[in-house]
Amino acid sequence: MPHCIIEHSEDVLSSVNQQQLIDTVLTGAKKSALFELDHIKLRTQSYEYYQKGDVKQAGFIHVTLRILEGRTEEQRQELSEKVLSEFDGLSLKRVTITVEIVEMETASYSKKVT
């Protein structure tokens, strides 16, 4: 844990590649010191079509970190801030970047490795 889902507009890829996005989020998650490295799972999802209201907006990156419940509000806030601040190292222009921490209920989370 966590599951880090990096959603982004396709046009972001003119400035950075998907591996850079993964590396950026991974660095922020590691800096939080909340997770063991081999427990951090990351993936990206690119969107060709998107808009805000009735106008196509500038590019976006939205990172969702799905973590098991039990962290304090301060820990969740610090995690969000650490991940967000790592994007400062990328050459992004006209991109809205957001980070969301979502707690997963332990009782309803299941896992199977085959």
Beta strands, then each sheet from edge to edge (+ up, - down):
strand 1: 3-9
strand 2: 41-47
strand 3: 59-68
strand 4: 95-104
sheet 1: 2+ 1+ 3- 4-
end
